[in-house]
């Protein structure tokens, strides 16, 4: 999951680098502004997800962790992976649209 987060972070940064010059030429364009905001939101999401994963790993790494906690952590990580993949697909769609504008 960390690999997916790192890739999503790299792609979101790439998207920001693509949208900034176009947005500076068309500052009132709402779609470009939405792309900029979405990409920044993805970067924030990546940071929050990394923290959540670390907290979950720490929780189950304790020697006294019980099976129920480990199962719950697995479910939490599965849900988080789904969110990560959704964010990654969203970034890819934005980048594809930005490349069409170039």
C-alpha positions in Angstrom: 0.0 0.0 0.0 2.9 2.4 0.7 4.1 1.8 -2.9 0.6 2.8 -4.2 0.7 5.9 -2.0 4.1 6.9 -3.1 3.1 6.5 -6.8 -0.1 8.4 -6.2 1.9 11.2 -4.5 4.3 11.3 -7.4 1.5 11.5 -10.0 -0.4 14.1 -8.1 2.8 16.3 -7.9 3.2 15.7 -11.7 -0.4 16.8 -12.2 0.2 20.0 -10.2 3.2 20.7 -12.3 1.0 20.4 -15.4 -1.9 22.4 -14.1 0.0 25.4 -12.7 1.2 26.9 -15.9 -2.2 26.4 -17.6 -4.0 27.8 -14.6 -1.8 30.9 -14.6 -2.8 31.6 -18.2 -6.5 31.0 -17.4 -7.0 31.9 -13.7 -10.8 32.1 -13.9 -11.2 28.6 -15.4 -13.2 26.7 -12.8 -12.3 23.3 -14.2 -8.6 24.0 -13.9 -9.2 25.4 -10.4 -11.0 22.1 -9.5 -8.1 20.1 -10.9 -5.6 22.1 -8.8 -7.7 21.7 -5.6 -8.3 18.0 -6.3 -4.6 17.3 -6.7 -3.8 19.2 -3.6 -6.5 17.2 -1.7 -4.9 14.0 -3.0 -1.5 15.0 -1.6 -3.2 15.7 1.8 -5.0 12.4 1.6 -1.7 10.6 0.9 -0.1 12.1 4.1 -3.2 11.2 6.2 -3.2 7.7 4.8 0.5 7.1 5.6 -0.2 8.1 9.2 -3.3 5.9 9.4 -1.3 2.9 8.1 1.5 3.5 10.6 -1.0 3.8 13.5 -2.6 0.5 12.4 0.7 -1.2 12.1 1.8 0.0 15.5 -1.5 -1.2 17.0 -1.1 -4.8 15.7 2.7 -4.9 16.3 2.2 -5.0 20.0 2.9 -8.5 21.4 -0.4 -8.5 23.3 -2.5 -7.7 20.2 -5.4 -10.1 20.0 -6.8 -11.8 17.0 -9.8 -9.6 16.9 -7.6 -6.4 16.7 -5.5 -8.0 14.0 -8.7 -8.9 12.0 -10.1 -5.4 12.4 -6.7 -3.9 11.3 -6.8 -6.0 8.2 -10.3 -4.7 7.4 -9.2 -1.1 8.0 -6.2 -1.6 5.7 -8.4 -3.1 3.0 -10.8 -0.2 3.1 -7.8 2.2 3.1 -6.4 0.4 0.0 -9.7 0.9 -1.8 -9.5 4.7 -1.1 -5.9 4.8 -2.2 -6.8 3.1 -5.5 -9.7 5.5 -6.1 -7.5 8.5 -5.5 -4.9 7.1 -7.8 -7.5 6.6 -10.6 -8.8 10.1 -10.1 -5.2 11.6 -10.4 -4.7 9.6 -13.6 -7.9 10.9 -15.1 -6.9 14.5 -14.3 -3.5 14.1 -15.8 -5.0 12.6 -18.9 -7.3 15.6 -19.3 -4.4 18.0 -18.6 -2.2 16.4 -21.3 -5.0 16.8 -23.8 -4.8 20.6 -23.1 -1.1 20.8 -24.0 
